[in-house]
């Protein structure tokens, strides 16, 4: 649950010498991030009580800056209220009871809208602004007194306002002027310098970033003593708070915050006459779209007070004052005609230069620390600065503290009458709709309407799915078709009222009685305003605010997937997994007999105690097959380990092999391990039969699954196993990405594992009615009543994309962004929240900085339930927010329809599916959805279910979203993008290559050779090349038989790599052998190419090369898969096997010049042959320390 009221006390943690960044981390940035989070989550209201000590301290200006931020925030979101509460240091530090009482009283006051309060001596003070009389034009001017030849610095001197005051200073005395600016000097600035020097003054322009104290100190050093400073530097970057980033805020506030601090630090011991801070009136009143700029200007007000305090301690010299300027006619941040029109509507006008200079002179002869200058109609300015308050109870001990405000009025005019507020049509609609819905709910729950609180969750009144169905039908009769998820999206009467007022206004207006309009009356200002609230119309309209163009936020770096492996039902590897997906295979089966006899626990009637109506699942083969010694585990210990621990460490090994990394190669990186898991039922076998004489007790430790991987592979980063139920593995990937972005690790291994090991699981799923009653996962299909539990294990290797590119890694895809959240309070613990799913996906889009319209596929959670699937589509629809005319533009699928629900491994299964689809450029069918769910209106949806195999067409890079939602409300979403390298492949290396394989023993070595052979046969893709490989293998044997017959020896005694003339064959024998070849294969060999120089292997290669048609299909019935061949290069294969594999005891090496020949050699070796050309077999001791 997200609180709406927050008491903030962190500012107490400030230290005297902390840097500006630390002060910002205690003031601006927490409130910025908090406000943005409330906005993103569409919270209706927020109140923050920011408590701080009123003692002079370095953090004080940073706290005062929050006043401008708070006022700007409320302009954008009227119900978001940040209140600054200054307390006496004794109350904060010494008397916690007093502090608690003050906070309690403030929180109890829900009507006040003060931004700045102070408690002192038991009394409460509110900040007010009072007019300060400006000098009349006939009064003697109070001119600025400058030292002849004194040195004066104007930061922001290249701007229009800086130029005005540079000319003014030069007109008062012959002085030395130092103008500071960020950009190089230009022609107007050169002209200004010449103009100033013609007055007899000296003028200099320095290009320097004043927020860089070291650079600023170096620039000012040649000028020696400085006598006065005007700090007029600043930039604005207008955009609504929701669009701002920390990077854009840093840029906006740097000149005024860090720049002011740098100027002060450098001149702390200088004999200054004045230190004048030029700010904007936004610092006093706030401004729409300028929350950060208002903070910076309000900071100046606070800094003036703090520097003056230092001056009383003889730590600073000269007068300090902050002047909050309005728009100048000849300077400032610039203006246009529209801006002037808006100012005129408020009774304001741009400030003339003469008026501004008079106000400046006045400020130097007052004892004020802050002055606000406004030009225009005096009365309307007074109303603007202190507008009429909303009637509210009188607060005891309320004393008004009144810092002065300066104004420079232009010709006064009569105040115009204003329209009194007309009773709102929206308010009437809201009232009518609330009462109408309350009556419906009262009738359904059999409660009186008075007992129904509009802000109380529906579940508090016993609203269940049956009631919701009836209410939906009743509402549908009046308003037409409504979302089936309506009562899950809007969980209180007030939220539901807002939905109908916004979406069914026309229907409601037919019945609601609207109020009569009020008459026109003159506005009467009250004599004692109690709040400071800038008039919102003074700010730019929303349409005039361009969204910020933020730099990529720090830490937001794309993450490359550089390795992947996994096992899923009826798929021992990812190649088989892809075949199953491509063909739309249903991989769900009944529970295998080797697991348990399901008949002992089966009962077809739901709800039968201790029984299950579900006898189906997706199951992995050979989960009991494990080589413990390979992983340095004793057989005794291995029996105790949860099979999930065993199977995951195997998968990690294959993932690293797929990425081409060994343990030693990864040792130079900081590597983290993150694994998702949710069932730990292997230990139930030890608890069930304690008296059976079982010596070992099985264990199920989640932590050990991750920790054993870290231990065996010597990974020293975080090692975390976590359980968020069905979103576990996707959450691990999110955490892994975040760790890389934060710089905690450089490489991450993330994934999940899920095995069904005990009948108790099916019994539990049946008792809770999660399980499907027909053994099918009907993802988005009609008739689905649950999911089918499935097994799976998968892992991916992650690295920051720039690093992966630099390291030359193969990149499967790119994680653009990931996000996790929780559904919060819903109508039931396992009921999803479509609003939070929407916010989750929007958050991922924002982090990825992509347009949802560029996403062409969604791998959905899609468990096949009547409630979950419609809610998911609703959340997606709102997150994408596509134009109404875009229908059926985004494909949706779910791997659960093929393999069942892998639960804690569901996220990694979905990501693996998407990576395979990107690799092959195809979208695979989501099955069991022949008839779409009747609870989802796909006809009006931008989404469509991918129900056939098709090409994945995309205007640009293929992008996809992957969702994973836990049954307990923990949600995750990842945005994936395909990777296309710009590096051109090198020309194919025609030189022979050394292909090496190794294993723990010769049996596994031959198995590895067979696996590599099968991979190459499949990946080369060409029927001709594949059949040539197998034909060549048979041809080699046939040629060996012919040679053996000629020599009258057994073919097994021949070495296929030995030249024929080495067997002692004379010319007649060679001639006879050649004729036998020609007769056997119906061809004529050239007479100028005698075969005696060939070996049997070379002769086979020669025949295939010279007569490809004859030796392609004749010797094998094998048919290669009809897939586009990937760009395999023999040199790449050799390199990967040489550097990306760990050297073990049994080893074999082949020297080959083509992939086809390599396939032949592998086939022969895997078949047990020992005499193979250019094949070297050895067994060596295991290297020490491996």
N, C-alpha and C positions, 0 to 999 in steps of 0.2 A: 504494500500500500504506500503510495506517495503522499507525504504530508503536504498540507497547504500552508502551514505556519511553521516558520523556522526561526529559532533564536540563535544568533551568530555571536560567538565569543572568542573566535580564533585570534582576533587582533591582539589579545593579551600575550600571545606568543612572540610578539615582535621584540627584537633586540635592538640595542642602540646603534650598532654599527653594521646592520645588515644591508646588503646591496638593494638597489631599487627593485630588481627582479623579485627578491624575497618579499618586499613590501607589496608589490603587485599581486603576488601569490596569496597574500592574506587579505586582499581588498578587492581589486577589480576582477581578477580572473575567476575566483570561485563564484562570484555573483553572476558574471557573464555566463559561465558554463551552467550554473544552476538555472538561470533564466532561459537559456537556450534549450535546456533539457525539458523544462516545463512547456515551452512553446512546441517543441517537437512532439511531446506526448499529449498536446492539446489539453493541458490542465486548465480548468475554468478559472481558477484563482490561485494567487500566490501572495503570501505576506512574509517578509523577512524583517526581523527586528535585529538590526546590526548594533550591538552594544560595544561601547569603547570608553576608555578613560579620557577625560578632558584635560589631563596633564599635558603640557607641551612635550612633544616627543617627535623624533624624525618621521614616524609613520603617519603623523597627523595630517599632512597634506594629502597623502594617498587615501586616507579615510574621507576627507572632505571632498575629494574628487567624486565619491560615490553619489553625492547630492545631484550633480548634473546627470550622472548615469541613471539614477532612480527616476528623475523627472522625465527623461527621454523614454525610458522603458514604459512608463505609464501612458505616455502618448501613443505608443504602439499597441499596448495591451492594458486597457483601463483597469482590469482587475488584478494586475501585478503591481504590488506595492512594496517598495523597499524603504524602510524607515530607519534613519540614523538616530541613535539614542546616546547622547553624551552623558556620562556619569562622573561624579566626583571620584577621584582616584581612591579615596578612602572607602567608598561604597563598593568599588570593583575589587580592591585587593584585600580589604580588612573585614568587611561586614557582608558576608554572603547572604545573610537573612534579609538585609536591606535590599541587596541586589535582586533577590528572588521576589521580594514584595513589589519592587518597581516593575519588574518584568511581568509579573502576574497582573498588575493593574493595567499595564499597557495592552496586554493581550486581551483583557476583558473589554477594552474599549474598541469596539468594531466599527464605530461611526467616524472617528477622526481620520482625516486624510493628510496629516502633517508629514512632511518629509524629514524635517530636522527638529529635534527636541533636545532639551538639556535639563537634567535634574540637578538642582543646586540648593543646598540648605533646606531640603524638603519641599521645594517649589519646582514647578515645571515651567520651562520657558520654550516658546516657539519662535522660530526665526521669522522676522518680518523685514520689509523694506520700506523706508520712509523717504519722502522727497527731500532733496537738498537744493535750496534756492540757487539758481544759476545767476551769474552776473548779468545785468542788463547791458545792452549795447553801449549805453552812455557811461557806464562805470569805468573807472580806471583799470586798465588791464593789469593783472598780477603776473608779470612776465617771469619767464624762467631765468634764473640767474646761473650763467655758465662761467666757468673759469676761462680767462683768456689763454689760448693755446692748450687748454685742457684736452684730455683724450676721452672720447665717448664712443662706446660700442653699440651698434644697432644690429641685433640678430634678426634676420629676416629683412635685411637692408635692401635686398633686390626686389622685394615686393612693393606694391603701390603704397601701402601704409608706411613702410620703412622709408620710402623715398620722400613722402610728405614730411616726416619728422627730421630727416636728414637736411632738407631744405630749411626747415624751421630753425634747427640748431645753427646752421650756417648764417641765417639771417640775424641771430641774436648775438653772435660773437665769432671771432676768428678762432676756430678750434680745429682739433685733429679728429676726423671722423673715420671710424673703422666699420665698414659695412660687411656683414657676414651673410653668405648664401650657400645653398647646396649645389647649385648648377654653375657651369662656367660663365664667365662674364660675357655679356652680349652687347649689341650696339646700344640699346637704350640705357644700360647700366654705364657703359663708357661715356655716354652723353651726360648722364647724371654726375659722374665723377668730374668731368670737365666743368659743368655748371657750378658745382660746389667749390671747386678750386678758384673759379673766377671771382668768388666772394672774398678771397684771401684766406680761406680755410684750407687745410690739407685733407684729402679724401683718399681712402684706400678700399679696395674690394678684395675680400679673401674668400676663396671657395673652400668651404670646410663643413663637415657634418658636425653640428654643435652637440649632438648626442654622444659623440666620441670625445671623451674628456682629454685623452692623451693628444689627439690631433688638434683639438681646440687650444690646449695649453701651448703646444708648439707654435701654433699660428699667432697667438697673441703675445708671445714672449718678447718679440722685438719692440713692442710698443711701451714696455715698462709700466709706469704708473697709469692706472685707469681711473677716471673720475666719475663716470656714470654709465649705466647700462639701460638700454631699452630692449626687452626680450619680446620681439614681435614675430618670432618664427612660428610656423605652424602649417599643417596641411589637414584637409578634411577628405574623407572617403565615404560619401553618403550611401548607405544601404540599410535596410531594415536589420534589426539585431539577428533575426533568424538566418540571415545570409552572411553574417560576419564570421571571421575566423580569428584565431589568436594571432596568426601572422599579419592579417590586415590591421588588427588593433595595434599591434606592436609598431607598425609603420605609421599609423595615425598619431599615436601619442608620443612618439620618440622625441620630436622637436620640443614639445612643450614640457614633457616630464623629464626625460633624461637630459635634454638640452638645458633646461633651467637649473637642474642639479649641477651640471658640469660648469655652467657660468658662475654659479654661486661658489662652488668649491675652488675654482681657479682664482676668484677675486675675494676670497674670504678675508684676507689680510690687507686688501687694497683700501685706500682712503676714499671710498666711494661717497659721493654726495647723494646719489639715488640709485635705486635698483627697481625699475618700473616694469611691470608685467602686463603686456597687452593680451587680453583674452576676448572671447566672444560672449555676448549675452546668453548664449546657449549654456554657459557655465552656471548661470544663475537660474535660468528657466527651463533648460533642456530643449531638445529639438528633435522632431521626428526624423529618424534615419541617421541621427548623429550621436548615438549613445556614447561612443568612444571619444568623439571630438568634444562632447559636453563634459565627459569625465576629465579630459586633459585641461580644459579651461577652468573647471571647478577646482582642479588640483592647484592651479595658480592662485586662486583665492586663499586656499588653505596654506600654501607655501608663503604667501605674503605675511600671514599671521605668525607663522613659525619663524621666519627670518627676523621679523621685528622682535620676537622674544629673544632670539640670539643676540640682537643688537643691545637689548637691555642688559645682557650679561657681558657686553664689550667683546663679543665674539664676531660681530659684523659691524659695518659702518654704513651710514647713509639711510635715507628714508626708503621705506619699502611700501609699495602700493600696487594693488591689482586693479586694473581698469577693464571693465567688461564693456566692449564697444558694440554698437549695433552695426548695421550695414552703412558704410560710407559711400557718399555719392561719387567720390574720386578714388576710392581705394578698397581695401579689404579683400575678401575672397571672390569678389565679382558679383554682378547681378544682371538681371535682364528685365524686360518690360513686365513679364508675368509676375516676377518677384515684387516689383514696385506696386503692381495692382493689388497683390495680396497684402502688402504692408499698408496701403491706403485704406483697405477695408477694415483694418485694425486701428486706424487712427495714427499710424506711424509713417514716417518718411525717411529716406536715406539722409544720413547726417552730412551736412555741408562741412567743407574743410575748415572754414572759419569757426563754426560752432565747435567742431572737434578740438581745435587748438585751444579755444577758450576753456573748454571743459578740462583739458589736460593741465592748463595753468592753474585752474581752480583746485585740481586734485593735489597739486604739490603744496598747496597752502591750507590743507585741511589736516586733521589728525586721524582721518579714516584710513583703514587698511584696504578697503574694497569700495569701489564705486561702480555703479552701473549707469551708463549714459544712454538715454533714449531721446529721440527727436520726434515731435508730432503734437497731437492734441493732448493737453495736460490731463484733462478729466478722463479721457479714454485710456491714456497710459496708466493712470491710477487704477482704473478698473482692470486693466490687463495684468498689472503687476500683482494686485491683491483682489482677485475676482470675488464675486458674491459667494459665500459658502453655502453648502447644503445645510439646512437646519439640523442641529444636533444638540444633545444635552450639554449643559454648561459643566465644564470640568472644574473641580475644586483646585485651589492653589494654582490656577493658570495665570502666569505672569508673562507678558509679551516682552521679548528681548529684541531691540530694534536697531540693528546696524543701519547706517544711513545709505540712501540711494541718491545719486545725482541724476538729474534729468536736464535736457536742454530743449525746452519746448519751442515749437514754431508757433505761428499765429493760432491762438485758441479759436475753436469753433463750438457752436452749440451741439450738445450731445443729441444724436438722433434717437427717436423712439425705436424700440426693438420689439420683435414678436415674442410674446410669452410662449413658453413651450406648449405645443399641442399634445394632448394625450396621445400616446403612441399607438398606431394601428398594430404594430408588432406586439405591444404589451397586451392589447385586447385579444389578439389571436392566441398569444401564449396562455392567457388566463382561460380562455374558452377551451382550448385544446387540452390543457392540464385537467380541467374539470371533467371533460368528456372521457378522457382516458382513465381518470380516477374512478369514474362510475363503472366503466367496463371492468376494471380490475377488481373493484369491490364486488361486483356481481359474480365474477369468476371465483373469488376467494371466499365469498360469503362473509365478508367483513364490511363494517360501515365505512363509508367514504372518508369520514373524519379521521379514522385510524390510519389511513394510508399517507405516509410521509413521502412527498415527491422525491426526496433525496435518499431514501432508503432502498437498498438493493431488492429486487423482486424476490430473491430467494428468501428474504426475511418474512415474506407473507406466504411461503409455501408454494410458490409458483413452480410447477414442474413441467415436463415436456408435454403432458396431456393438456394441461391448461394452455400452454403456449400454442398448441395446435388449434384449440378452440378460439383463442384470441386472434390468431392470425387469420382464421376463416372469417370472424366477425369484421375485423378491420379490412380484409380483402373485399368484402361485400360493398364497402363504402368507398374505399380508395383504389380499388383495382388490385392487380397482382403486386404483392409485397415480397421482399426477401424473406426466405424461410429462416434466415439467421437474425431477424430483426431484434428479437428479445435477447439475443446473445451479444449483439453489438451495442445495444443501448440497455443498460442494466438497471436503470432507475426510471421512475416516472418522469422526472425532469429531463433526463437525456432523451427519452422517447418523445416527449413533447417538442423538444428542439428539432428532432428529426422531422416530425410531421409539419411543423411550421415552415421549415426550410424546403421540404420536398413536395408538400401537398397543399401549398398555400391557396391555390385557386379553389380547390374543393372546400377548404375550410371557410373561405370568404363568403361562400354561398349561404352559410348559416349563422356566422357570427354577427352580432350587432355592434357596429362601430360607433365610437364616441363622437359627439359633436365637436367641431373645431372651436378653439377659444378665441376671444376677441383680442384686438391689438391694444397693448398697453405700453406705457413708458417704463423702461427699466429704472428701478430705484436702488442705487447702491446702498448697502448697509454700512453704518459707520464703523463697525468693528469686524473687519474680515478675520477669519480664523484659519485660513489655509492659503498656501502659496501654490497656485496651479496655473501655469502658463496657458494662454488661450490656444487650444489645439489648432484653430484655423490658421495660426501664424506659421505653421509648419508646411512644408511642401506636401502636395497631394501624393498618394501612393504611386500613382501612375508616373510621377516625375522622378521617382527614385529608381535609379538603375541598380540592379543587384550587384553586389561587390564581385570583383573578379579576383578571388583569393588565390594566393600562391598555394601550391600543394602543402597542406599542413605538415609540420614537422612530424615525422614518424609515419606518414602515409606513403609507404613505398609499396610497389607491386611485389607480390611474392610468386616466385617461379616454382612449379612442380617439376622436379628433375628426376624422379623415380617413382614407380608405382608397382604394386603387386597385390594379389589377393586371390582368395578362393571362395567360391560361392556354390550354391546347390547345383549339382550335375556339371560342375566346371572346376577342374583341378588347377586351372590357370586362366589368365585373362584372355587368351586366344579362344579357349572353349567358351568362356563367359560371353565374348563378343558373338560367337556363332549362335549361341542360344538366344541372345537378344535380337540378333539380325533376323533370325527365322521365327521370332515370336513364340518361342518354346515355353510351355508351362513346366517349370522345374519343381513343382510341388508334388510330393508323393505321400503315401501313408507312412506312418512311423516305421522305420526299418526294424526287422526282427532283432538285429544285433544290439539295438538300444534297449528295448524292453518289449514285452508282449502287451500291446495296447489293449488287447481284448479283456485283460484283467481289470482295466480301469474304465472301459467304455460303457456308456449308457446313452441312448439316443435322446432321452428327455432332459431338457435343460433344467438346471437347478437341483439335480439329484446329488445329494451330499456325498462327497468323496469320489465322485465320478466325473468323467469328461465326456462331452458330446463331440469333441474335436479329436480326430485321429490323424490329422494331416500336418505337414510342415515341409520346410525346405531343409535338406540335410546335406552335410558334407560327407564325402567318403574318407575312410581311413583316418579318422581323428585320433585313433589309438596308436597310429604308427609314428614313432618318434625315436630318433637316434640320440640318446642322452649323451653318449661319449663325445659326439660331434660338438656339443655345447659345453663340454667339461662338467657334465652332471652325472652323478652316479646313478645306475639303474634303480637302486633302492629309493633315492630321493625323487627320481622322475615319476615313480608310481604315485607318490603323494601329491605331486603337482597337479593343479587343475589343468585339464587339457587345453583350456583357453590360454593359459600361460605358455604351454608347449607350442601350440599352433601359432601364437602371435610371434614368438621369437623366430620361428621358421620363416614366417612371412617377412619379418624385418630383414632377415638374411637375403631373401630373394629381392626385396626392395632395393637394398644396397647394390646387389649384383646388377639389377636393372639400371640403376643410375651409374654404374661403372665405378663404384667406390669400394675400397677395402677398409678394414678397421684401421689399418695404419694410415691410409690416405686421409681418413676423416679425423685423425688424431690432432691435426693442426687447427681444427675448428672447435668451437664450443658448441656442443650438440645437445639439444633437449629432446626428451621423449614424452609423448602425450598419448595416452590410450584411453578409449572409452569402453566401459564394460558395465553390465547391469545385473547379470544373473550369477550368483555364486553358490550353485546347488550341488556341486561335486562333493562337497563335504557332507551332504545328507547321506551318502552311502556309508560313511563312517559312523553316523549317529543312529542309523536304522537298525543295525545288527551288532550291538556292542559285545555280545557274548558268543559270537561265532568264531572266536579264536583269531580274529584278524589282528595282525601285528601292527600294520601301518594304518594311520588315520589320515584319510584324504583331507586336503586343505583347499580353501578357496580364498586367496588373498588378492584383492584388486591391486594393491600397491606393488605386490611382487611381480605382477605382469609387466609393469613399466620398469621397476627397479632391476629385474633380472636382465632386461635388454640393456639398460645402462651399464650394468656390471660386466656382462659378457663382452660388449662392444667397447667398453671403456669410454662411455659418453659421460661428460662431467657437467652437463647443463641440468636444468630442471628435469625431474623424473616424476611424472604425475599420472595417476590413474583416476578417472573421475566417472561419476554416474549421474547423468541428468536424464536418465531413462532413454527414450528413443532418440534424443538429440545428442547423445553422448559423443559419438565420434566426430560429428560436425563441430561440436563445441571444442573438442580437443584441437581441431585444425584452427579454429579461431584463436584459441589461446597460444598456439604455436606461432601463428602469424604475428600476433601482438608482441610476443617475446622477441621475435626477430626485429620488428619495427622499433622496439624500445632499446635494442642493442644488447639485450641480455644474452642472446645466443646468436650464432651465425647460421646454423643449420638446425632443422627440426625434423624429427620423425614423428608423424601423427597418424592416427587411425583408430580402429576399433575392432573388437572381437566379440562374437556372440555364439554360444553353443547351447544346445538343448540337451541336457545331460541326465535329467531325472523326471519321472512322470509327474512329480508334484507341479511342475510348470504348467502342463496342460490342464491339470485339475484347477489350478489357480485361475488361469485365463478363462476357463469355462464357468467357474463360480462367479467371476466378475463380469461375465458376458462380453469380454473383449474378443474372444475367438470367433472366427467364422464358423457357421454351422454347415457349410458345404465344401470347405477346403479350397476356396478360391478367394483371392484378393481382387475384388471388383473395383479397382481404383477408378473413381468417377463413373462407374457403371451402375445400372439400376439393379436393385435387389441386394446390394451388399449389406451385410449385418455384422461385420467384424473383420478381423484380419487373421491371416495365417502366419504363425510364428516361423521364423526362418533362421538358419545359421549363416554365418559369413565371417570373414576376416579380411581386412585390407589395411594397407598402410601406404603413405606417400612421403617422399623426402622433399623438404622445402628449403628454399634459400632465397634471399633477396634477389629480385630480378637483375639488377645491375651486376651483382656479384656472380650470379649464374652465367650471365653473358660473358663476363670477364674470364671466368674459369672454363669456358667452352663446354658447359653442360648441355646435354640434350634436354630440351624444355617441352614438356607435354602440354602445358597450359599455364595460364597466369591467374592468380587469385587477385582480383582487383580490389575487393573489400570483403569483410565479413562483419557480422553483427549478431549479438545475442541479446535476448531480453526475457522477461517472464510475463505471462498473461495477466498476472494479478488476480484480483477477486472476480470470479465469474459466477454463473448460475450453478456451478457444481465443480468439484475438485478436478475432474477429468474433462470438463467442458472447455474447449478452446475459446480464445478471445480474438475475434477477427480484427478488432481495432489495434490490438498489440501486434498481431501478425502484420497488419498494414504498416504500423510505425516501424517495426523491425526491418521490413523490406525497404521502406523509404530511407531509413538510416543507412542501410547498406548502399543504396544508390547514391546518397549524398557523399558517403565516404569514398566511393569509387569515382565520384564526379563524372557520372555518365547520365545520359538521357535514357529513361526506361524504354523509349521507342527503339533503341539500338539492341535491345535484348530480344532474341527470336525464339528462345526455348526456355521453358521452366521445367526442371526436374522437381516435381512436387512431392510433398510428403505422402499424400494420396493413399491412405490406408484402406480405403474401400468401405468406410462407414457412412451411414445415412446422415450423420450430423457433422462429422469432421470434414468430409470432402466439400460440402457447400460452404462451410465457414472458410475453408482455405481459399476457394475461388473468390469469395467476397473480399477477403483481405487482399488478394492479389489484384483484383479489379480496382480497388480503391488506391492501392499503392502505385499502380501504373498510371491511373488517372488519364487514360488515353481519350482523345476526342470521340464523341458519340458515334461518328461515322466510321470509326475503325473497328471492324468486326473480323474476328477469326484471323488475327495477324500474328498471334504468338502461340506456338505449339506447346502443349503440356503433356507430360508423360510421367509415369512412375515405375521404377524398376520393381516395386513390390508386386505389381501384377504378374511379373515373370517368376520371381523367386520367393515371394512372400516377404514378410516384414522382418528384416534383420535386427530390428530393435536397436541395441547399442551400436551395431555396425551399419545401421541404415544410411547414415550420412556419408560414410566412406563408399558404400555401394553406389549411392546416387552420384557422387563426384566421379567415381571410376567410370560409370556409364557415360557421363557427359564427356569425359576425356577421350573415351573410345569413339564416341560419336564425332568429336572434333577431329580425331586422328583419321577417321575413315570418311568424313564429310557426309555422313548419313544420319538420319533420324530413324530410330527403330520403333516398331509398334508397341504401344501400351495395350495389353490384351485384356480380355474379359470386360470390355466396354462396348460391345456391339450395340447395346441399348444404353444410352447415356442416362445418368441419374435424373430422375424427374424433379429432384429438389434443386437443380441447378439450371438456370436459364441460359444455356449456351447460345441460343439463337441471338440474344442481345449482348453477347459477351465478346471482348477482344480476344478471348482464348478459345482454342479448339483442342480436342484430344487427338494426339498423334496415334492413328489407328492402323497405319501401314508403314512399310519401309519406303523411305523417299530420300532424295538428296537434301542435304541441309543447305539451302540457299540463303545467302545473306548479302546485303549491300556492302558491308564492310567486314571487319573481323567478326567471326562468330562469337556471340556472347550468350551466356546462359546464367540463370539463377538456380540455386539448389536450396531447397527448404528442408528443415528437419525440426519436427515439433515433438517435445516430450509429453507423455501422458499427464505429467504433473504441472505442465504449463511452461517448462523451460524451452525456449524457441531459439533457433539459429537459422541464419541465411547467409549464403556465400555467392558472390558474383564471380563467375569465371569468364575468361577470355582466351581465345586460341592465340597461340604464339606463331608468328611467321618471321623467320630469320631473314635478315637482309644480306647475310653472308653468302656469297656464291660458292657452291661446292667446288672443291679442287678437282682438276682433271683426274680421271681414274688412273691409279698407279698400276702399270702393267708388270711391274717387277714381281717375282715370287715373294710370297709372304709366309712368315712363321706363325702358325696357328697352334696355340698351346692350351692344353686342358689338364686339370689335376683333380684329384679326389683323395679320400682317406684310404681307399683300397681299389684294386683293379676292377672289382665288380661294379662299384659306383662310378669308376672312370668310364667304363663302357656304357653305362646307363647315361652318363653325361654326354657322351658322344652321340648316342641315339637321340637324346633330347635336342642337341644342337642341330643334328641332321634334320629332324622333323621341323624345327623352326625355320631352317634355311629353305627346305623344300616348300614350305607354306609361304614364306615371305618373298621368295623370288617371284612367285605369282604366275610366271609364264608356263603354260602347258608344255611348250616345246622344251624349255630349259629343264623343267622338272622331269619330263619323260626321258630326255637325253641323259640326265643323271642316272636314272634307274636303268635305262638301256645300256649306258656305259658300264654299269656294274655287271650286268649279265654278259655284255660283250667281252669284258675282260676275262671272265671265267671261260667263255667259249674259246677265245683265242688261246688261253692257257691250255685247254684240252687239246687243241690242234697241235700246239708245240710239243706237248707231252707225248702225243701219239707218234709224232715224227721222231722224237728222241727215245721212245719206248720207256718212258718213266711215268711216275704218278705226278699229276698236276700240282699236288701239294708240296712237291719237292722243288718246285720252281720259285724263283724270286721275280715277281712281276716288274721289278725295277732294273733288272739286269739286262744289258743289251744281248740280243740273240746270238751274236757272233761269239760271245763269251762261253756259250754252251758247246763250242767246237763244231758247229754246223759248217760244212764246206759249201762251195758254190752250188753243186747239184742239189744238196739238201735244202738250201735256201730257195732255189728255183721251185722245187717241188712244194715247199711250204707256201710259197706265194701263189701257186696255181690252186692249192687247196683253199686258200682264203678267197680267191676270185670265184671259184666254183661255189663255195658255201654261201657267199653273199651276193652273187650275180653282179660282179663289177670287174673292171679292168684296172689294175694298178699301173701307174706310169713306170716305164722301164728305167727312167733316169732317177728313180727314187728307191734304191734297194732297201729292203726291209731289215737287213741284218744289223743295221746300226740302231734300230729301234729296240726298246724294251717292250714287253707286253703292254705295260701301262701306256707308253708313248704311242704304240701302234693303235691302241683303242682310241686315244685322244685324236690321233691323226685321222682315223676313219670317220669319227663323228664330225670333225671339222670339215673334211673334204666332201662327205656324203651325208649332210645333216638330215635330209628327208628320209633316207634309208634307215638311219640309226636313231630315229626319234621315237617312233611308235612301235617298231617291229618287235622290240624286246621287253616291253612292259605294258601291262594293262592299266597302270596307275594314271589317274586323271587329276591334275592339279586344280585347286580351287580357282574359280574365275574371278580373281581380284586384280585390281591394278597393282603392278609390282612396285614396291617401295624402292627408293634409291639406296640399295645396299652396296657398299663398297668393301671389297676384300681387305683393303688396308685398314678400314675402320674396325672391321671385325677383329683383325689381328691386334690392333692397338688396344681395344677394349679387353680382350682376353689376356693380353700381356700385363696391363697395368690395373685393370678393374676387377681382378679376381685374386683371391688369396692362394698362394702356392702351397699345395698339400703333398702328402707323401708319394702317392701314385701319380705319375705324370706321363703325358704323351704329347708329341709335337709332330706337326705335319708341315711340310714345305710344299706349297701349291701356288699355282699361278692364276686360278680362277675359282669362283664360288662353285661352279659345276664340278670341278675336280675335287674340291673340298668335300662336297656332298658324297661323292664316290668313296673317298677315303674314310669318311666318318661311317658310312654304311658298312664298309668292309670291317672296320675296327669294331663297331658295335656288334657285328655278327660273329665275332670271335677270331677273325683272321689275324695272323701274326706276321705274315710276309707281305707287307704293304710298301709300295714305293715311297721313298722319301718320308717315311714314318719312323719316329724315334720314341721308344718306350723305355721308361726307367722308373725305379722306385728309390726314393731317397729318404733319409731320416727326416723327421719333422724338425723344422728349424727351431732353435731355442728361442723362447720368448714369444712365439707366435700365439 
